[in-house]
Amino acid sequence: MLIRGAELAGGGVADVRVAEGAIAAVAPRLPAEPGEEVIEASGDFLSPGLHDHHIHLMAYAAALDSLACGPPEVFDTAELEAALAAAASGSGWLRGVGYHDSVAGPIDRRWLDVRIPHRPVRIQHRSGRLWIFNSAGLAALGEAGPCETVDGEPTGRLYDGDRWLRGRLAGAPPDIARASRALASYGVTGLTDATPRNGPAERALFDACAARGELLQRMTLMGAEHLDGPRKLHFHDYDLPPLDEVVEIVRASHAAGRTVAAHCVTRVELTFILAALAEAGARPGDRIEHAGVCPPEARDEIARLGLTVVTQPNFIAEKGDDYLAEVDADDQPWLYPAASLIAAGVPLAAGSDAPFGGADPWAAMHAATRRRSRRGQAVGLCEIVTPERALALFTTRPEAPGGAPGRVEAGAPADLCLIDRPWAAAREDLGAVRVRLTLMDGRTTWRAPGDAEAARG
């Protein structure tokens, strides 16, 4: 394949030849070879393929087949009731996702029974920690299990019970192919799946999907034991284990040649994990996931320990209004920082956290350059980064997130993303960018419908 007349980083325009899975040549003008496919870029920007450094692929795939129950699709009780009513006549489980209490308050089994009494329903809170069932849903499970009870009656609210729930729900895995195609349409060529329970079974599932051509991205898997990716540490501030237990987990992971990646949304979680890493001894590649609240003293300790941060700038746009209403005023200045971490020398990369955030990396880049909520409220404007730096959040290698961004150069893997405009136009509104062509290992994984700018040499 020859991509002709593409704008590259730095403003130059060149032809780019792809062969045998790699970039074979980059030059101002390359002659088309006989039978070679030619893509006329016409000055549009060609980027290295994007890498989502923090995603939950199976949950994202399941969410695509689920009912949206919270912002940005559903904002109040009437809208939720209308969405449920439209789905009430179906059969089998109705799975909802993205619920937030700002929509209709702390809904429970009885609230759902009024709206959908007969079809089993389960709705996931957007935090990922809570499922809410109606009575028919509890009956379908066969028992209330660890669901919350009040006065001996189950409320239908299940906290942190995914492991139990998976044991009660039998069925085929979600449609990975559909989810992978959606990500390819954004120019995503690599994923780091950050699901804590990942193990050999998940590795085998993803490998099989890739072999069948259903998984179109390179996959890095973090999770529990028996993997070669980062060991995921996932603790909540209300139920932290003894510090010495976490120190031993970190040391054992390092001894096995693995780094660790620690979920840290709150100030307490971050403080706890930093103490554990300081005691165990951090190693290059150890990661802080989210850094949802990261005050200056924590930022300085992250820098001292040589840690990497993988953050979610999309959350500022998607959830900023709720943060400003619900997060302690003392913590609001330190929500999902970016510019200050970079200034402190901390390697910074980004992931979507889909399905708990939007999966479009261009929307996340736009959020990083604007720091505005859906209602236009400012959320830490001092943490704004340039469009170029926002792009770099998604173009660093999976084994070195926040390191040197990828480049379109001879010898590099042919993981590429051709967008629909020059960079000067794209940087003014990254959220408006659409992808014309995505290549992974030189193979076309996405071509925009109607994009006919191709010919044969």
N, C-alpha and C positions, 0 to 999 in steps of 0.2 A: 504494500500500500504506500502511496505517496500523498502526503498532505501538503498541498501547494499553497504558498502565500499565507502562512500562519504567523500571527504576532506572538513573539516569545517574551518571557520576562526580560525587562530592560528596554522594551520598545522596538527591538529589531524585528524584521519580517524575513522569514526563511521558509524553505521547503524542508520537509521532514520525511525521511523514508523509514518505513517499518518493515523488518524482515526477520523471520525466525524468532519472534517473540521479543525482539529488542529494537532499539532505535539504531538503524544501520548508518544513517548519515544525516547531517544537518548542514545546509549550505544555502547561500542566497538563491541559487537556481540549480535544480536537479532535473535531468531529462527523464521522462517517463520511460520505463522499460516495457517491452512488448507484453501486452496482457495485464499490466499492472493496474490495479484500481487507483484512481486519482480522485482525491477529495479536494475541492476548491474551497479553501478556508476564506479567501477574499478579505484577508486582513483581520479576521476574528482571532481571539486570543486562545492559544493552546497551552494548557496547564498540565503538569503532571497529574495523574489520577489522584483523586482525593482518598484519604484514609480516615474513617470514622474510628477514633481511638477509644470509644466507650459506647457500646451498643449491646442490646439484648435481643439477638436475632430471632429466636423462637417466639419470644413474647411479642416482638414487633410483628412477626408474621401472623400470630394469633389476633393481634389488635386490628389488623387490616380486615379481618372477618368479624369484627365486633361492632357493637353499637356505641357511638360516641355519646358519653353521658356528662361531659364537662367542657369547659372552655378549650378551644375557641368555637366549638360548634354549638354548645349548650351553655347558657348563662343563668337561667333562672328556673323556678319550679314549673312554670307553664311550659317552657320549652322542653324540659325533661319529661313531663307528663305526655306531651305530644309525641316525643320520640318513642317512648315506651308503648303508647297506644298504637302507633303505626306498626310496631313489631309484635304486638300481643297475640296476633292470630297465628303465628308460626307454630312449629312443633319442635320438640327437643329443647336443649338448653338455649337460652338467650344470654349471651355474654356481653356485658357492658364494660367500658373502660373509661378512664380519665375523670372519674367523679371527683368533685371537690365540694366541701361543705358550703362554699359560697353560693352554690347552685340552689340547694334546698335544705340545708342544715344537715345534722347527723342522721340521715335516713337509716331505717332498720327493716327487719322482717315485716312488721305490721304495716309500715309505710308502703312497702312494695306489694304486700298482699292486696291492698286497696286498689292498686293500679293494674297489677297482673296476678290474679289469684290462681290461675290454673297452669300456666306454663312455667317450668323451672327457670329461675333467673339468678344470675350471679353478676354483681357489678364490682369492679375493682376501683379502689381509690387511686388517684393519680400518684400517690406516694409509693404505690406498689406493696404497701404493708397490710392493706385491709381489703377483704372481700365481704360483700354484703349479699345475703341470700334471702329469697322469699320462702314461705313455708313449703311450696312445691319443690323448691330447690333443695331444702333440707331433707325432704322426703326422698328425693332422687338420690341423695348421697347415702341414705340409709340410716344416718345418725347425725346428731349435731356435733359430735366429737368435741374438739377444743373451742368451739364457738363460744363467745361471750354469753353469759346468762345473767339475768336480773330477777331476783325472787324466784329462782328455780326455772325460769322460762328462757329459752334461747332467744337472743335478740336478732340472730341471723348475722352477726358481725364477727368475722374471723380475722384475728390479728396474727400476722407472721406465721401463717399456717399453710404455706405453699407445699411443704413436703407432705403433710397429711392429706391435703386436697388432691395432689397428684396421685396418691394411692387410692383415692376414692373415684377418680375420674379415669375411665379407660377410653382409649381412642387413638386414632392415628395422629402423628405429629402435624403441626400446622403447615400451611403451604409455603415452604421455604422459597420455592421458585418465584412465586408472585412477589414476595418481599424483596428478593434479590434483584428482580427486574426493576422494581421501584427505586431501589438504591442506585442501580446502574444508570437510571434516568437522571440522577443528580450528578453523575460523574464519579461515583464512588467505586473504587477498584480494590479497596482493602478494608477489612473490618477487624477490630479487636473486641471480641465478645467478653463482656465483663460479668457474666452471670455467676454468682458464687458457687452454685451447685455443679457447675460444669465438671465432667469427669470423662473417663474413657468412653462411656456410652454416647455422650454428646459429640466427642471427637469422631467416633465412628459414624454417627449420623451425618455430620457435616462433610466428612470425607466421601461418604456415599452420594450425598447430594452433589458434590463437586464432580465426582466421576460420571454422574448422569447428566451433567451440564445444567443442573438446576441452581447451583450456587456459583455466581458469576464473579465473586470477589475472593481475593486471597484472605485467608482466615487465620488470625492469631487468637488463641483460646487461653484466657485466664480462668481460674476456678480453684477447685479443691486439690486434694492430693492426686498423684499419679498423672500429672500433666507436665509439659515442659515449659508452658507459659507462666506468667506471674501468678503467684499464690494470692488469691483474693481474700482480704481480711474485711469482714462485713459485720461490724458491731454497732449497736445503737446506744445512745447516751443514757437511756433509761435502764439498760441491762448490760453494763460493761462487765466482762470477765475480769478475774484477777490479773493485774498487770504482768506478773511473772509468767502466767500462762501464755500471754501474747508474745512476750519476749522469747520464750522457748519456741513458739511457732515460727517467729522470724528467723531465729538462729538455725532451726532445722531446715527451713526453706533455703536459706543461704548455703547451708552445708550440702544441700542437694543440687546446688547450682541454679536455684530459682530466685528471682526477685519477688518482692511483695507489692501488692497494690491495695491500698487501704481506703475504704469508703469513709469519707469525712464530710458530712453535711453541716453539722453544728460545731460551735466553738468547743464544746466539751469533747466531742469525738476527735477533733483535730488535736487538741491538747493531749488527750490520752494516747493517741497513736504516735505523736511526736516523742512522748516520754518513752514509749516502748522501743521505738527505733533508736533513740539516743542510748538506751541501755543495751540493746542487742547489738548495736553497731550497724549503721546504714551502709548500703553498698550502691554503686552506680546502677541506675535503672529502677530503684525502689520508687514507687509512685504514690502520690496522694490523688485519689479520685474525688472530683467535685471541688473541694476546698470552698464549700458553700458559704462559710463564714471564716474569714482568714484575716484577723487583725495584724497590725504591724509586727508584734512580737512573735507571732506564729510564722509570718512570712520570713522574718529574719532567721528563725530556727530551721525552716525548710531550706533556706539558702545555705546555712551553716552545715547541715547534714548532707547537702548535695542531692536533694530529692527532686523529682520531676512532678509537675502538677498537670493533670488532665481535667479540664474544666468544661463547663457548658454555658457558653455565652447566650445561647438561645433561651435559657431560663429567664434571663433578664427581660426579654420581650414577652415571653409566654406567661410568666408568673410574677412579674415585677409588681403589679398592682396588689397581688395577695401578699407578697413579701412586705411591702410598705405598710400594709394594714395589720399584719400578724407578727412580723419579726420584731424582736426587741429593738428599741431605738438605738441602743448602744452597739448593736450588731449590724445595723443597716449600712453604715459606711463601708463595711468590709465584705459585702455580698459578691461572691464570684469575681474576685479581682482578676485583672489581666495586666494592664500596663505596669502596675507597681511590682508584680512578680517578675516581669521581664526586666524591669530596671534593676531589680535586686539580683539578676543573674540566674533566676530560676528557669530551667527549661519548661516551656509551656506549650501544651497541645490541647486539642479540643475533640470532644465526641458529642454525639447527640443525646445519649442516654435513651434513645428510642426503645420502647414506646412511651417512656415517661417524659419524653420531650419530642418535639418535632424532628423528623428524620432528614430534613433538607439542610445540608451544610451551608448552602448559599444564604439561607435565612439566618443561620447562626452567625455567619460572617457579618451580615448586615447588622445584626444585633450587637456584635462586638464593636462596630464602628459608630454606633448611635447611643447605646445604653439607655433606651427608652422603653417603657412598658407599653402595653396595647393601648392604654388611655393617654399615652404621651408623657407620662411622668418620668422625670429624670431619676436614674438609679446609678449613682456613682459615676458621674461624667468624667471624673479624673482617671477612670480606668479604661477610657476609650483607647483603641489601638487603630493604626492606619489600615486601610484596605489591604495593603501588601502584607502586613503582619497578620491580618485576619485570615488571608488565604494560606499563609504559612502554617497556621494552626492545624490545617488539614492536609498538608503535603509533606510532613516529615515521616520518616520510616517507622514502621510499627515497633521495631526493636529499639528505637531511639526517639520516642516522641518528644517534641520540643527541640530536637537537634537541628541540623542543617536541612532546610527544605529541599525537596527533590528538584531536579533540573531536567529540562528537555535537551538532552545532549547525546551524542553518539555513544553507544555502549550501555546506556541506561535501559532498564526494562521498559517495554512498550506499553506501559500503563499510562494512558493519556485521556485528557478531557478537553474537547473543543467546544467552547461556548459560543453564544449567538451574537457576540459583539466584541469590538476592540476593548482593551483594558481601560482606556481613558473613559469610555462610557460605562463599563462594568463597575469601576470603583466608585462612581457617583451613586449607584444604587445596586449593591450586590444582591439584595433580595429579589430583584427583577430578572436576574440572570437565568437563562434557560440553556440547557446543554444540547448541542447538536449531535455530538458523537462521543462515545466512550469506548476506549480500547483497554482490554486487560490482557496482558501477555501477547499483544498484537492482534487479538481477536475482537471483533466488534461485539460488544455486549449491549450497546444501546445506540440507536440512530433515531433522531427525532422524526416523527411522522411528517411526511411532506418535504423532508430535506432531500432535494434531488441534486445537490451539488457534488455529483460523483460521475466519473467516466472511466473508460478503460484506455490505457496507453496503447 
